[in-house]
Amino acid sequence: MIKSGLVSITFRKLSPEEVVALVSKAGLDGIEWGGDIHVPHGDTKRAAEVRKMTADAGLAVAAYGSYYKVGHEEDSVPFEAVVATAVELGAPTIRVWPGAKGSADADDEYRSLVVSESQRIADLAGKAKITVSYEFHPNTLTDTNESALKLLQEVAHENIRTYWQPPSKWEPDLCLEGLNAVSPWLTNVHAYYWDKTTGEHLTLAEGQDAWKRYLPVVAALEAEHYVMLEFVKDNSPEVFLTDAATLKGWL
């Protein structure tokens, strides 16, 4: 089953109350709340408030986008604080970055660090019945299809999952290969469409040919998966509403 949503950091300048109102207006199902501004790490009071306002609007908390960098805890708050925040938020999964180096720059020692730290935080989150999901992202160990698959296989932990998103400069065939490769571990998807040459955000409808290839793969999987809008043209709430209508039409 696919549900629709928004990644809250798409609108960092809006308050949580404004984000909830916008998602409600769009008729989407849920929100991934970002840990960098809307629900800061360790602010359990704010997390509880955002959880309530989300539920009161008839929306679900799809995830906690923590931006925690696995293997770099010294640069962030302890993962225990991230888990405590996710618990109060009512998030079923915590999105993290698998390291802070691209796979080409990561030696075996660094990969081993990310693997062992992934297993550690997966155990911590598992005690709270929350999964941990990697972001499929440049400058991390999920920056290529091969590295992402290798990492998931090396970690081999039932509580480690992954998101997927189409890297903006990749051709659809390569994107589809990656989606199929990580699909056994898939939790959620970030949806957007960018110009491959300029990096300009375009409307989601302009990516129809590609997304009509990706979504059936997600729809064929068991369990529930959110496809959540991230980034919109001109950072415009009006464009977001149009993109949301496009996404709902596809689903």
C-alpha positions as CSV (number, residue, x, y, z in Angstrom):
1,M,0.0,0.0,0.0
2,I,1.3,3.5,-0.9
3,K,0.3,6.5,1.2
4,S,1.2,10.1,0.3
5,G,2.9,12.8,2.3
6,L,5.3,15.7,2.7
7,V,8.8,16.0,4.0
8,S,8.5,19.0,6.3
9,I,11.9,20.4,5.5
10,T,10.6,21.2,2.1
11,F,9.2,24.3,3.9
12,R,11.8,25.1,6.5
13,K,10.5,28.7,6.8
14,L,7.0,27.5,7.8
15,S,6.0,26.7,11.4
16,P,4.8,23.2,12.1
17,E,1.3,24.6,12.4
18,E,1.6,26.0,8.9
19,V,3.0,22.8,7.5
20,V,0.1,20.8,9.0
21,A,-2.5,23.2,7.5
22,L,-0.8,23.0,4.1
23,V,-0.7,19.2,4.1
24,S,-4.3,19.1,5.2
25,K,-5.3,21.4,2.4
26,A,-3.4,19.2,-0.1
27,G,-5.3,16.1,1.1
28,L,-2.1,14.0,1.7
29,D,-1.9,11.3,4.4
30,G,1.1,12.2,6.5
31,I,4.2,14.2,7.3
32,E,7.9,13.3,7.8
33,W,9.0,15.8,10.5
34,G,12.5,17.1,10.2
35,G,14.9,17.1,13.1
36,D,16.9,20.1,12.0
37,I,14.2,22.7,12.6
38,H,10.6,21.6,13.1
39,V,11.2,18.9,15.8
40,P,14.8,19.4,17.1
41,H,16.7,16.5,18.6
42,G,16.1,16.2,22.3
43,D,13.1,18.5,22.4
44,T,10.6,15.9,23.5
45,K,8.1,18.6,24.6
46,R,8.0,20.0,21.1
47,A,7.8,16.5,19.6
48,A,4.7,15.7,21.7
49,E,3.1,19.0,20.6
50,V,3.8,18.3,16.9
51,R,2.5,14.8,17.3
52,K,-0.8,16.1,18.7
53,M,-1.3,18.8,16.1
54,T,-0.6,16.2,13.4
55,A,-3.1,13.7,14.8
56,D,-5.7,16.4,15.4
57,A,-5.6,17.3,11.7
58,G,-6.3,13.7,10.8
59,L,-2.7,13.2,9.6
60,A,-0.1,10.6,10.4
61,V,3.5,11.0,11.4
62,A,5.2,9.1,8.7
63,A,8.8,9.4,10.0
64,Y,11.3,11.4,11.9
65,G,13.9,12.9,9.5
66,S,16.8,13.1,11.9
67,Y,19.8,13.9,9.7
68,Y,21.8,11.9,12.2
69,K,25.1,10.8,10.5
70,V,25.9,7.3,11.4
71,G,29.5,7.0,12.6
72,H,29.7,10.7,13.5
73,E,27.9,10.9,16.8
74,E,30.5,13.3,18.1
75,D,29.1,15.8,15.5
76,S,25.5,15.4,16.7
77,V,23.5,14.7,19.8
78,P,23.6,11.1,21.2
79,F,21.3,8.8,19.3
80,E,19.5,8.1,22.5
81,A,18.2,11.6,22.3
82,V,17.1,11.1,18.7
83,V,15.2,8.0,19.7
84,A,13.5,9.7,22.7
85,T,12.4,12.5,20.4
86,A,11.0,10.0,17.8
87,V,9.1,8.2,20.6
88,E,7.4,11.4,21.7
89,L,6.7,12.3,18.0
90,G,5.1,8.9,17.4
91,A,7.4,8.2,14.4
92,P,7.6,4.6,13.1
93,T,11.0,5.1,11.6
94,I,14.0,7.4,12.0
95,R,15.7,8.5,8.8
96,V,19.5,8.8,9.1
97,W,22.5,9.4,6.8
98,P,24.7,6.3,6.4
99,G,28.0,8.1,7.1
100,A,29.3,11.4,5.7
101,K,31.5,10.2,3.0
102,G,30.8,9.0,-0.5
103,S,31.5,5.4,-1.2
104,A,34.5,6.3,-3.4
105,D,36.1,8.1,-0.5
106,A,35.3,5.5,2.2
107,D,38.0,2.9,3.0
108,D,37.3,-0.5,4.6
109,E,37.8,0.9,8.1
110,Y,35.2,3.7,7.5
111,R,32.7,1.3,6.1
112,S,33.2,-1.0,9.1
113,L,32.6,1.9,11.4
114,V,29.3,2.7,9.7
115,V,28.3,-0.9,9.7
116,S,29.0,-1.4,13.5
117,E,27.4,1.9,14.4
118,S,24.3,1.1,12.3
119,Q,23.9,-2.1,14.2
120,R,24.2,-0.3,17.5
121,I,21.6,2.4,16.7
122,A,19.3,-0.3,15.2
123,D,19.4,-2.0,18.6
124,L,18.7,1.2,20.4
125,A,15.7,2.1,18.2
126,G,14.4,-1.4,18.2
127,K,13.9,-1.3,22.0
128,A,11.4,1.5,21.3
129,K,9.9,-0.5,18.4
130,I,11.1,2.1,15.9
131,T,13.0,1.2,12.7
132,V,16.1,3.0,11.4
133,S,16.0,3.9,7.7
134,Y,19.0,5.1,5.6
135,E,18.6,8.0,3.2
136,F,19.5,7.1,-0.4
137,H,21.8,10.1,-0.8
138,P,25.0,11.5,-2.3
139,N,28.1,11.8,-0.2
140,T,27.0,8.8,1.9
141,L,27.5,5.1,1.6
142,T,24.2,4.9,-0.3
143,D,25.4,7.1,-3.2
144,T,25.6,4.3,-5.7
145,N,23.3,1.3,-6.2
146,E,26.2,-1.1,-5.6
147,S,27.3,0.5,-2.4
148,A,23.8,0.8,-1.0
149,L,23.1,-2.8,-1.5
150,K,26.4,-3.9,-0.1
151,L,25.9,-1.8,3.0
152,L,22.5,-3.2,3.7
153,Q,23.8,-6.8,3.3
154,E,26.8,-6.1,5.5
155,V,24.7,-4.6,8.3
156,A,22.3,-7.5,8.0
157,H,20.1,-6.2,10.9
158,E,16.3,-6.7,10.8
159,N,15.8,-3.1,12.2
160,I,17.8,-1.4,9.4
161,R,15.8,-0.3,6.4
162,T,16.2,2.3,3.7
163,Y,14.5,5.1,1.9
164,W,14.9,5.6,-1.8
165,Q,14.9,8.6,-4.0
166,P,15.9,9.1,-7.6
167,P,19.3,10.9,-7.7
168,S,18.7,14.0,-9.7
169,K,21.3,13.5,-12.4
170,W,20.7,9.8,-13.0
171,E,18.9,8.4,-15.9
172,P,15.6,6.6,-15.1
173,D,17.0,3.1,-16.0
174,L,19.8,3.5,-13.4
175,C,17.3,4.9,-10.9
176,L,15.0,1.9,-11.4
177,E,17.9,-0.5,-10.9
178,G,18.6,1.0,-7.6
179,L,15.0,1.0,-6.5
180,N,14.7,-2.7,-7.4
181,A,18.0,-3.5,-5.6
182,V,16.9,-2.0,-2.3
183,S,13.2,-2.8,-2.5
184,P,13.4,-5.7,0.1
185,W,14.5,-3.1,2.7
186,L,12.3,-0.2,1.5
187,T,10.4,2.0,4.0
188,N,9.6,5.3,2.3
189,V,10.3,7.3,-0.9
190,H,11.1,10.9,-1.4
191,A,9.5,12.3,-4.5
192,Y,10.6,15.3,-6.6
193,Y,11.8,16.1,-10.1
194,W,14.8,18.2,-11.0
195,D,16.4,19.3,-14.3
196,K,19.3,16.9,-14.8
197,T,21.6,19.7,-16.2
198,T,20.8,22.8,-14.1
199,G,19.6,21.2,-10.9
200,E,16.5,23.4,-11.0
201,H,13.4,22.1,-9.2
202,L,10.7,21.4,-11.7
203,T,7.0,20.4,-11.2
204,L,6.4,16.8,-10.4
205,A,4.2,16.4,-13.4
206,E,7.3,17.0,-15.6
207,G,8.7,13.8,-14.2
208,Q,5.7,11.7,-15.1
209,D,7.5,9.3,-17.5
210,A,10.0,8.4,-14.8
211,W,7.7,8.3,-11.8
212,K,5.2,6.1,-13.7
213,R,8.0,3.5,-13.9
214,Y,9.0,3.8,-10.2
215,L,5.7,3.8,-8.5
216,P,4.5,0.3,-9.6
217,V,7.7,-1.2,-8.0
218,V,6.7,0.4,-4.7
219,A,3.0,-0.5,-5.1
220,A,3.9,-4.2,-5.7
221,L,5.7,-4.4,-2.3
222,E,4.1,-5.7,0.9
223,A,3.4,-3.4,3.9
224,E,2.8,0.3,3.9
225,H,5.1,2.8,2.2
226,Y,4.9,6.6,2.1
227,V,5.8,8.5,-1.1
228,M,6.5,11.9,0.2
229,L,7.0,15.1,-1.7
230,E,10.4,16.8,-1.1
231,F,11.5,20.0,-2.8
232,V,9.1,22.0,-5.0
233,K,9.7,24.5,-7.7
234,D,10.4,28.0,-6.4
235,N,9.8,26.7,-2.8
236,S,6.2,27.6,-3.5
237,P,3.2,26.3,-1.4
238,E,1.1,26.8,-4.5
239,V,3.3,24.6,-6.6
240,F,3.3,22.0,-3.7
241,L,-0.5,21.9,-3.9
242,T,-0.3,21.2,-7.6
243,D,2.4,18.5,-7.1
244,A,0.3,16.9,-4.4
245,A,-2.6,16.7,-6.8
246,T,-0.3,15.1,-9.4
247,L,1.0,12.6,-6.9
248,K,-2.5,11.6,-5.7
249,G,-3.6,11.2,-9.3
250,W,-0.8,8.8,-9.9
251,L,-1.5,6.8,-6.8
